Amino acid sequence: MRNYSSRTIQSYEQVVRHFAYYVWLRRNIDPQKLMVYWEDFSHARLETSVDVEPVLLADYFTFITSQRTYKPKTLHRIISTLSSFYRFLYTQGAVSSNPMLGVERPKIKGQELRYLKHSQVIRLIDSIEDQRDRLIVRAIYATGVRVSELCDMNIEDIDFEDGTIRVRGKGEKIRIVFVDPDTLQEMDTFIGSRIEGPLFIGQQGHHISPRAVQHIFRKYAPEGITPHKIRHSYASELYRRSKNLRVVQENLGHTSIKTTEIYLHTDLEERKRVYQEFFPLAGKKTPEEKNEV
């Protein structure tokens, strides 16, 4: 119903199946044999109640983290999946309570990931001599599209009169993104006499692949700067200048505004101005304060 991609649905299903199998094992086999059964999923069975106690969930997370080292982001995804699953079951009356309410999510260090400021992105773009590669980097920054969306762009999706591009996003959702005149001009020059087909052509005349775009970034961009970080720069710069979170959300194609919030940074100069204006030790004294003895 939420138009999630098949890859997302497959990921959710895998998490739920793994947890369900763990619950079945805990309820049906000798605890001493848990590892033997866990390593052989040919014995996996799911015929057990979804109604579990919070302590069983805690045991599950302890168990899986003892088997391998999970990145905080991966563990966060597992918790989010089970949280959504049990929230749905509770609203449908399938369970008497939501056992995920007390589960804490791991802190993801560096959540505010490194990104480039506007002037830095422009310097990166200007440093690229190859026409196609330069336009790929510029198009991501100009529109804020995902790398997969950039790769799927067709010439016929571009409206040169309105300065817009029709983008097919996650879950096959269609949205319109905006493009500045200079980027449109570069696109027009790059396209030449072609009237349809992929904007960026890859092997055998097909659309360019995300892997090829990532290779371009490894070739030209500073270490750690990926297509996603340039999308991050787009979001941060647009919000910094507009302070309109809803527009940024829609331009990025986010279903939830909470997803958009992690891309945003309060501008350092803005923080400095507010600090100097309002903090009593840093700012100028008010007329009332000057009269105080």
C-alpha positions as CSV (number, residue, x, y, z in Angstrom):
1,M,0.0,0.0,0.0
2,R,3.0,2.3,0.6
3,N,4.5,1.5,-2.8
4,Y,7.7,0.3,-1.4
5,S,10.2,-1.1,-3.9
6,S,10.5,-4.9,-4.3
7,R,14.0,-4.7,-2.8
8,T,12.6,-3.0,0.4
9,I,9.8,-5.5,0.8
10,Q,12.3,-8.4,0.4
11,S,14.5,-6.8,3.1
12,Y,11.5,-6.4,5.5
13,E,10.4,-10.0,4.8
14,Q,13.8,-11.4,5.5
15,V,14.0,-9.6,8.9
16,V,10.6,-10.8,9.9
17,R,11.3,-14.4,8.8
18,H,14.6,-14.5,10.7
19,F,12.9,-13.2,13.9
20,A,10.0,-15.6,13.5
21,Y,12.4,-18.5,13.1
22,Y,14.2,-17.5,16.3
23,V,11.0,-17.4,18.2
24,W,10.0,-20.8,16.9
25,L,13.4,-22.2,17.9
26,R,13.1,-20.8,21.4
27,R,9.7,-22.3,21.9
28,N,10.3,-25.7,20.3
29,I,13.9,-27.0,20.7
30,D,16.5,-27.6,23.4
31,P,18.3,-24.2,24.1
32,Q,21.6,-26.1,23.8
33,K,20.8,-26.9,20.2
34,L,19.9,-23.3,19.2
35,M,23.2,-22.7,17.3
36,V,22.9,-26.0,15.4
37,Y,19.4,-25.1,14.1
38,W,20.2,-21.5,13.5
39,E,23.1,-22.3,11.1
40,D,20.8,-24.6,9.1
41,F,17.8,-22.8,7.8
42,S,16.5,-25.8,6.0
43,H,14.8,-26.7,9.3
44,A,13.2,-23.2,9.6
45,R,9.6,-23.2,10.6
46,L,7.3,-20.3,11.4
47,E,4.2,-21.9,12.9
48,T,4.3,-20.0,16.2
49,S,2.4,-17.1,17.8
50,V,3.5,-13.5,17.0
51,D,2.6,-12.5,20.5
52,V,5.9,-12.3,22.3
53,E,7.2,-10.7,25.5
54,P,9.7,-7.9,25.4
55,V,12.3,-10.1,27.1
56,L,12.3,-12.4,24.1
57,L,13.0,-9.5,21.8
58,A,15.9,-8.5,24.0
59,D,17.2,-12.0,23.9
60,Y,16.9,-12.0,20.1
61,F,19.0,-8.9,19.7
62,T,21.6,-10.2,22.1
63,F,21.8,-13.4,20.1
64,I,22.1,-12.0,16.6
65,T,24.7,-9.4,17.8
66,S,26.7,-12.3,19.4
67,Q,26.8,-14.1,16.0
68,R,28.2,-11.2,14.0
69,T,29.1,-7.5,14.2
70,Y,26.3,-5.3,12.9
71,K,26.8,-1.7,11.8
72,P,24.5,0.5,13.9
73,K,22.7,1.5,10.7
74,T,21.9,-2.2,9.9
75,L,20.8,-2.9,13.4
76,H,18.7,0.3,13.3
77,R,17.0,-1.1,10.1
78,I,16.2,-4.4,11.8
79,I,14.7,-2.7,14.8
80,S,12.7,-0.3,12.5
81,T,11.3,-3.3,10.5
82,L,10.2,-5.2,13.6
83,S,8.7,-1.9,15.1
84,S,6.6,-1.4,12.0
85,F,5.6,-5.0,12.0
86,Y,4.4,-5.0,15.6
87,R,2.8,-1.6,15.3
88,F,0.7,-2.9,12.4
89,L,-0.2,-6.1,14.3
90,Y,-1.2,-4.1,17.4
91,T,-3.4,-1.7,15.4
92,Q,-5.1,-4.7,13.7
93,G,-5.7,-6.4,17.1
94,A,-3.5,-9.3,16.3
95,V,-1.4,-8.8,19.5
96,S,-2.4,-7.6,22.9
97,S,0.5,-5.2,23.2
98,N,3.5,-3.9,21.2
99,P,6.6,-5.5,22.6
100,M,8.9,-3.1,20.6
101,L,8.0,0.0,22.6
102,G,10.8,-0.4,25.1
103,V,13.5,-1.3,22.6
104,E,16.1,1.4,22.2
105,R,17.6,2.1,18.9
106,P,21.4,2.3,18.6
107,K,23.0,5.7,18.2
108,I,24.4,6.1,14.7
109,K,27.6,8.0,15.0
110,G,28.2,10.6,12.4
111,Q,24.5,10.9,11.5
112,E,25.3,14.4,10.2
113,L,27.4,13.0,7.4
114,R,30.1,15.0,5.7
115,Y,28.8,17.0,2.7
116,L,30.1,19.9,0.6
117,K,29.0,23.5,0.7
118,H,27.8,25.2,-2.4
119,S,31.1,26.8,-3.3
120,Q,32.9,23.5,-2.9
121,V,30.4,21.7,-5.1
122,I,30.9,24.3,-7.8
123,R,34.7,23.9,-7.6
124,L,34.3,20.2,-7.9
125,I,32.1,20.6,-11.0
126,D,34.4,23.1,-12.6
127,S,37.4,20.8,-12.1
128,I,35.9,18.1,-14.3
129,E,36.9,18.4,-17.9
130,D,34.9,15.5,-19.3
131,Q,31.5,16.8,-20.5
132,R,29.5,13.8,-19.5
133,D,31.1,13.3,-16.1
134,R,30.8,17.0,-15.3
135,L,27.1,17.1,-16.2
136,I,26.4,14.0,-14.2
137,V,27.7,15.6,-11.0
138,R,26.0,18.9,-11.8
139,A,22.7,17.3,-12.6
140,I,22.6,15.5,-9.2
141,Y,23.4,18.8,-7.4
142,A,21.0,20.9,-9.5
143,T,18.0,18.6,-9.0
144,G,18.7,16.6,-5.8
145,V,17.8,13.3,-7.4
146,R,19.0,9.9,-6.2
147,V,21.7,8.2,-8.3
148,S,19.2,5.6,-9.4
149,E,16.8,8.3,-10.6
150,L,19.6,10.1,-12.5
151,C,20.5,6.8,-14.2
152,D,16.9,6.3,-15.3
153,M,16.4,9.8,-16.8
154,N,15.3,10.0,-20.4
155,I,15.7,12.9,-22.8
156,E,11.9,13.0,-23.2
157,D,11.5,13.5,-19.4
158,I,13.1,16.9,-19.7
159,D,10.9,20.0,-20.2
160,F,13.3,22.7,-21.5
161,E,10.6,25.3,-21.5
162,D,9.4,24.9,-17.9
163,G,12.8,23.9,-16.6
164,T,11.6,20.7,-15.1
165,I,12.4,16.9,-15.3
166,R,10.0,14.1,-14.7
167,V,11.6,11.6,-12.3
168,R,10.6,8.1,-11.4
169,G,11.5,7.6,-7.8
170,K,11.2,4.8,-5.1
171,G,8.1,2.7,-5.4
172,E,7.6,3.9,-9.0
173,K,6.4,7.3,-7.7
174,I,6.6,10.1,-10.3
175,R,7.6,13.6,-9.2
176,I,8.8,16.8,-10.9
177,V,12.1,18.3,-10.1
178,F,13.4,21.7,-11.1
179,V,16.5,22.6,-13.1
180,D,18.4,25.8,-13.4
181,P,18.9,27.4,-16.8
182,D,22.7,26.8,-16.9
183,T,22.3,23.1,-16.2
184,L,19.5,22.9,-18.8
185,Q,21.8,24.5,-21.4
186,E,24.6,22.0,-20.6
187,M,22.0,19.2,-21.0
188,D,20.9,20.6,-24.3
189,T,24.5,20.8,-25.6
190,F,25.2,17.3,-24.3
191,I,22.1,15.8,-26.0
192,G,22.9,17.3,-29.3
193,S,20.6,15.9,-32.1
194,R,19.1,13.1,-30.0
195,I,15.4,13.4,-29.3
196,E,14.7,10.4,-27.1
197,G,16.3,7.6,-25.1
198,P,18.6,7.6,-22.0
199,L,20.0,11.0,-21.1
200,F,23.3,9.3,-20.0
201,I,24.1,6.2,-22.1
202,G,25.9,3.3,-20.6
203,Q,27.0,-0.1,-22.1
204,Q,25.2,-1.4,-25.2
205,G,23.1,1.8,-25.5
206,H,21.3,1.2,-22.2
207,H,21.0,3.7,-19.3
208,I,24.2,4.3,-17.4
209,S,24.5,2.2,-14.3
210,P,24.7,3.4,-10.7
211,R,28.1,1.7,-10.4
212,A,29.4,3.7,-13.3
213,V,28.3,7.0,-11.6
214,Q,29.9,5.9,-8.4
215,H,33.1,5.3,-10.3
216,I,33.0,8.8,-11.6
217,F,32.7,10.2,-8.1
218,R,35.7,8.1,-6.9
219,K,37.6,9.5,-9.9
220,Y,36.9,13.2,-9.3
221,A,35.4,13.9,-5.9
222,P,37.2,14.2,-2.5
223,E,37.4,11.0,-0.5
224,G,34.1,10.1,1.1
225,I,32.0,12.3,-1.2
226,T,29.4,10.2,-3.0
227,P,26.4,11.0,-5.2
228,H,24.3,10.7,-2.0
229,K,26.5,13.4,-0.3
230,I,25.9,15.7,-3.2
231,R,22.1,15.1,-2.8
232,H,22.7,15.9,0.8
233,S,24.4,19.2,-0.2
234,Y,21.4,20.1,-2.4
235,A,19.0,19.5,0.5
236,S,21.1,21.5,3.0
237,E,21.7,24.4,0.7
238,L,18.0,24.7,-0.4
239,Y,16.8,24.5,3.2
240,R,19.5,27.0,4.4
241,R,18.3,29.6,2.0
242,S,14.5,28.9,2.0
243,K,13.8,27.5,5.5
244,N,11.0,25.6,3.8
245,L,11.3,22.0,5.0
246,R,8.2,20.8,3.2
247,V,9.5,21.9,-0.2
248,V,12.8,20.2,0.4
249,Q,10.9,17.0,1.4
250,E,8.9,17.1,-1.8
251,N,11.9,17.9,-4.0
252,L,13.8,15.0,-2.5
253,G,10.9,12.6,-2.9
254,H,10.7,11.6,0.8
255,T,7.4,10.1,2.1
256,S,8.2,11.2,5.6
257,I,9.5,14.6,6.6
258,K,11.5,12.9,9.4
259,T,13.7,11.4,6.6
260,T,14.3,14.9,5.3
261,E,15.4,16.2,8.6
262,I,18.6,14.2,8.8
263,Y,19.9,16.0,5.7
264,L,19.6,19.4,7.1
265,H,22.1,21.5,9.0
266,T,21.6,24.8,10.8
267,D,23.9,27.1,9.0
268,L,27.0,28.0,11.1
269,E,26.6,31.7,10.4
270,E,23.0,31.6,11.4
271,R,23.9,29.9,14.6
272,K,26.6,32.5,15.3
273,R,24.1,35.4,14.6
274,V,21.5,33.9,16.9
275,Y,24.1,33.3,19.6
276,Q,25.5,36.8,19.4
277,E,22.0,38.4,19.3
278,F,20.3,36.5,22.1
279,F,22.9,34.9,24.5
280,P,23.5,37.5,27.3
281,L,27.2,37.0,27.6
282,A,27.8,37.2,23.8
283,G,25.3,39.7,22.5
284,K,25.0,43.4,22.9
285,K,23.3,44.7,26.0
286,T,19.8,45.9,25.9
287,P,19.0,49.5,27.0
288,E,17.6,48.0,30.2
289,E,20.7,46.1,30.9
290,K,22.9,49.1,30.3
291,N,21.0,51.0,33.0
292,E,21.5,48.2,35.5
293,V,24.2,48.9,38.1
